[in-house]
Amino acid sequence: MTAAATATSAPTATPRIALLDVLRGVAILGTLATNVWIFAAPGSEARFLADAAAVSATADLSGGPVAVVVEAVFRFLANGKFLALLTVLFGVGLAIQHRSALAGGRAWPGRYGWRALLLFVEGTLHFVLVFAFDVLMGYAVTALLVAWLLARSERAQRVAMYVAGALHVALMTLLTLALALAPSAGERGSATEEAVPVRLFTEGSYLAQVDFRLVNWLPLRAEPILSFALLVFLFLLGVRLFRAGAFAADDRGRALRRRLLRLGLGVGLPLNAATTLAGPELFLIDRYVCAPLLALGYLGLVGVLLERRSRSGPVTAGLTAVGRTALSSYVLQNVLCVVLCYGWGLGLASAWPGAEPWWVLALWAGVSGTLVLVARWWTARFGRGPLEAAQQAALRRLERRRS
């Protein structure tokens, strides 16, 4: 379910790290690979109040054997992995800003509180006006805590990371046990369906959908609340990976990326496959515990593949452009999907019943291709994305008022 403010995390005075831009681009298009199933579902955002596990790889598969396998594999490869990768990269961006502030003799967190506040406002507007499953608000709150932790000792940061990770695993385990003991979906299904307006997003007006998000803001914000400890852990993990040199173009960086590849694919992949095949009962463990482990393998894999390319091709250039405009691309992909899928737009979510998963995969490919083309065109002319530029302008105005 998705964010993308990592591109706004690195101050303009710091040289950009090519691998980070590519990874951000991969993470943005990867989060869309999960969210596209939410947009394409007839109940869309409202459906997930009744069934939070509907984005899992085994949820509501239909069609022939080939269609079922293709959809299941596509969902499995995306579910939770790219969100975790994006979160790690946000922590990397925070580490870059911290290093830049220290190198420039500036106080830390300094003006970072204003940056986080702007991100929270942007996330709130995105949540209300575009898409309920926004991650920017959660990132903004987490960033404030982690920014404060970066001013503490290395030991305090390490302890906070391990405590957050342990608390998160414990919470997901307890919630999984509680759900296993709760009434089955069939027993509570009819009452839930009546309470959730699943036709709102196929037939309702834009303003009715905005009202739905406002009325149901708390359950729709449940993911960042329940996974807050995970966000803290992944932010701090991103900080540690950056400081360890995992993104550097040297032997140490290459060795670290290969270790991440082996850990993610050698351990995370089989574990994640097992929890996915176990069914929706282990959805929380699958998405919020095992998926982040596999995300580290994705990070390593992208790094290894880039090392083997002698020059940048169109794919690398496209991913780099999306990564450099990550916040703008994140918002644009959701706006495009809303217009294409919801009833007040083109209404594709209800126009092609029985055509899943092929039209959904085509939607993801089409929107992804559009993002790449727009991002490449924009960065060639303006350098940074429009939302990134607006955020920088707002920060400068705030600084001038304070001075």
Solvent accessible surface area in square Angstrom, and as a share of the most:
residue,aa,sasa,rsa
1,M,10,0.05
2,T,0,0.00
3,A,0,0.00
4,A,0,0.00
5,A,0,0.00
6,T,0,0.00
7,A,8,0.06
8,T,9,0.05
9,S,1,0.01
10,A,17,0.13
11,P,20,0.13
12,T,95,0.55
13,A,93,0.72
14,T,16,0.09
15,P,114,0.72
16,R,103,0.37
17,I,48,0.25
18,A,76,0.59
19,L,18,0.09
20,L,2,0.01
21,D,4,0.02
22,V,4,0.02
23,L,0,0.00
24,R,6,0.02
25,G,0,0.00
26,V,27,0.16
27,A,0,0.00
28,I,0,0.00
29,L,21,0.10
30,G,5,0.04
31,T,3,0.02
32,L,0,0.00
33,A,5,0.04
34,T,7,0.04
35,N,0,0.00
36,V,0,0.00
37,W,14,0.05
38,I,0,0.00
39,F,0,0.00
40,A,6,0.04
41,A,8,0.06
42,P,81,0.51
43,G,4,0.04
44,S,1,0.00
45,E,0,0.00
46,A,0,0.00
47,R,51,0.18
48,F,13,0.05
49,L,56,0.28
50,A,37,0.29
51,D,61,0.31
52,A,59,0.46
53,A,15,0.12
54,A,1,0.01
55,V,3,0.02
56,S,8,0.05
57,A,2,0.02
58,T,55,0.32
59,A,15,0.12
60,D,95,0.49
61,L,51,0.25
62,S,56,0.36
63,G,59,0.56
64,G,38,0.37
65,P,112,0.71
66,V,103,0.59
67,A,7,0.05
68,V,45,0.26
69,V,89,0.51
70,V,52,0.30
71,E,4,0.02
72,A,23,0.18
73,V,75,0.43
74,F,39,0.16
75,R,17,0.06
76,F,28,0.12
77,L,81,0.40
78,A,3,0.03
79,N,3,0.01
80,G,6,0.06
81,K,1,0.00
82,F,29,0.12
83,L,24,0.12
84,A,4,0.03
85,L,1,0.01
86,L,0,0.00
87,T,1,0.01
88,V,2,0.01
89,L,0,0.00
90,F,4,0.02
91,G,0,0.00
92,V,0,0.00
93,G,0,0.00
94,L,0,0.00
95,A,3,0.02
96,I,6,0.03
97,Q,12,0.05
98,H,18,0.08
99,R,121,0.44
100,S,18,0.11
101,A,6,0.04
102,L,107,0.53
103,A,91,0.70
104,G,49,0.48
105,G,72,0.69
106,R,133,0.49
107,A,83,0.65
108,W,38,0.13
109,P,49,0.31
110,G,45,0.43
111,R,86,0.31
112,Y,8,0.03
113,G,32,0.30
114,W,88,0.31
115,R,14,0.05
116,A,2,0.01
117,L,89,0.44
118,L,35,0.17
119,L,6,0.03
120,F,75,0.31
121,V,69,0.39
122,E,43,0.19
123,G,0,0.00
124,T,45,0.26
125,L,99,0.49
126,H,7,0.03
127,F,7,0.03
128,V,23,0.13
129,L,82,0.41
130,V,21,0.12
131,F,0,0.00
132,A,0,0.00
133,F,17,0.07
134,D,2,0.01
135,V,13,0.07
136,L,1,0.00
137,M,28,0.12
138,G,9,0.08
139,Y,2,0.01
140,A,2,0.01
141,V,70,0.40
142,T,0,0.00
143,A,0,0.00
144,L,89,0.44
145,L,68,0.34
146,V,0,0.00
147,A,1,0.01
148,W,129,0.45
149,L,14,0.07
150,L,5,0.03
151,A,45,0.35
152,R,95,0.35
153,S,69,0.44
154,E,102,0.46
155,R,166,0.61
156,A,37,0.29
157,Q,14,0.06
158,R,89,0.33
159,V,72,0.41
160,A,24,0.19
161,M,8,0.04
162,Y,121,0.46
163,V,75,0.43
164,A,9,0.07
165,G,14,0.13
166,A,64,0.50
167,L,109,0.54
168,H,4,0.02
169,V,71,0.41
170,A,49,0.38
171,L,65,0.32
172,M,2,0.01
173,T,59,0.34
174,L,115,0.57
175,L,49,0.24
176,T,14,0.08
177,L,102,0.51
178,A,56,0.44
179,L,104,0.52
180,A,67,0.52
181,L,160,0.80
182,A,42,0.33
183,P,79,0.49
184,S,61,0.39
185,A,69,0.53
186,G,71,0.69
187,E,130,0.58
188,R,107,0.39
189,G,18,0.18
190,S,77,0.50
191,A,67,0.52
192,T,34,0.19
193,E,117,0.53
194,E,150,0.67
195,A,82,0.64
196,V,12,0.07
197,P,61,0.38
198,V,60,0.34
199,R,158,0.58
200,L,28,0.14
201,F,1,0.00
202,T,22,0.13
203,E,115,0.52
204,G,16,0.15
205,S,62,0.40
206,Y,74,0.28
207,L,134,0.67
208,A,39,0.30
209,Q,1,0.00
210,V,17,0.10
211,D,81,0.42
212,F,11,0.04
213,R,1,0.00
214,L,92,0.46
215,V,109,0.62
216,N,34,0.18
217,W,140,0.49
218,L,96,0.48
219,P,69,0.43
220,L,2,0.01
221,R,14,0.05
222,A,36,0.28
223,E,28,0.13
224,P,20,0.13
225,I,99,0.50
226,L,76,0.38
227,S,7,0.04
228,F,68,0.28
229,A,22,0.17
230,L,18,0.09
231,L,15,0.07
232,V,8,0.05
233,F,50,0.21
234,L,4,0.02
235,F,0,0.00
236,L,3,0.01
237,L,26,0.13
238,G,0,0.00
239,V,1,0.01
240,R,100,0.36
241,L,21,0.10
242,F,25,0.10
243,R,92,0.33
244,A,34,0.26
245,G,18,0.17
246,A,0,0.00
247,F,7,0.03
248,A,37,0.29
249,A,97,0.75
250,D,64,0.33
251,D,106,0.55
252,R,148,0.54
253,G,0,0.00
254,R,81,0.30
255,A,52,0.40
256,L,26,0.13
257,R,10,0.04
258,R,85,0.31
259,R,151,0.55
260,L,18,0.09
261,L,35,0.17
262,R,152,0.55
263,L,73,0.36
264,G,0,0.00
265,L,60,0.30
266,G,50,0.48
267,V,69,0.40
268,G,0,0.00
269,L,68,0.34
270,P,73,0.46
271,L,86,0.43
272,N,0,0.00
273,A,34,0.26
274,A,58,0.45
275,T,16,0.09
276,T,11,0.06
277,L,144,0.72
278,A,54,0.42
279,G,14,0.14
280,P,81,0.51
281,E,108,0.48
282,L,57,0.29
283,F,16,0.06
284,L,23,0.11
285,I,32,0.16
286,D,5,0.03
287,R,3,0.01
288,Y,21,0.08
289,V,41,0.23
290,C,10,0.06
291,A,0,0.00
292,P,13,0.08
293,L,43,0.21
294,L,1,0.00
295,A,2,0.02
296,L,17,0.08
297,G,0,0.00
298,Y,25,0.10
299,L,0,0.00
300,G,0,0.00
301,L,66,0.33
302,V,21,0.12
303,G,1,0.01
304,V,6,0.03
305,L,93,0.46
306,L,44,0.22
307,E,54,0.24
308,R,179,0.65
309,R,117,0.43
310,S,118,0.76
311,R,202,0.74
312,S,78,0.50
313,G,14,0.14
314,P,103,0.65
315,V,106,0.61
316,T,17,0.10
317,A,29,0.23
318,G,1,0.01
319,L,31,0.15
320,T,37,0.21
321,A,6,0.05
322,V,0,0.00
323,G,0,0.00
324,R,82,0.30
325,T,4,0.02
326,A,0,0.00
327,L,1,0.00
328,S,14,0.09
329,S,5,0.03
330,Y,0,0.00
331,V,30,0.17
332,L,57,0.28
333,Q,0,0.00
334,N,0,0.00
335,V,55,0.32
336,L,48,0.24
337,C,0,0.00
338,V,6,0.03
339,V,62,0.35
340,L,47,0.23
341,C,1,0.00
342,Y,1,0.00
343,G,27,0.26
344,W,93,0.33
345,G,28,0.27
346,L,118,0.59
347,G,12,0.11
348,L,32,0.16
349,A,8,0.06
350,S,62,0.40
351,A,54,0.42
352,W,120,0.42
353,P,111,0.70
354,G,75,0.72
355,A,37,0.28
356,E,52,0.23
357,P,0,0.00
358,W,126,0.44
359,W,18,0.06
360,V,1,0.00
361,L,30,0.15
362,A,64,0.50
363,L,13,0.07
364,W,67,0.23
365,A,55,0.43
366,G,42,0.40
367,V,5,0.03
368,S,10,0.06
369,G,32,0.31
370,T,54,0.32
371,L,1,0.00
372,V,33,0.19
373,L,129,0.64
374,V,64,0.37
375,A,4,0.03
376,R,104,0.38
377,W,124,0.44
378,W,68,0.24
379,T,23,0.13
380,A,82,0.63
381,R,138,0.50
382,F,117,0.49
383,G,26,0.25
384,R,74,0.27
385,G,0,0.00
386,P,61,0.38
387,L,65,0.32
388,E,7,0.03
389,A,39,0.30
390,A,58,0.45
391,Q,4,0.02
392,Q,18,0.08
393,A,40,0.31
394,A,32,0.25
395,L,1,0.01
396,R,117,0.43
397,R,144,0.53
398,L,39,0.20
399,E,60,0.27
400,R,154,0.56
401,R,190,0.69
402,R,151,0.55
403,S,126,0.81
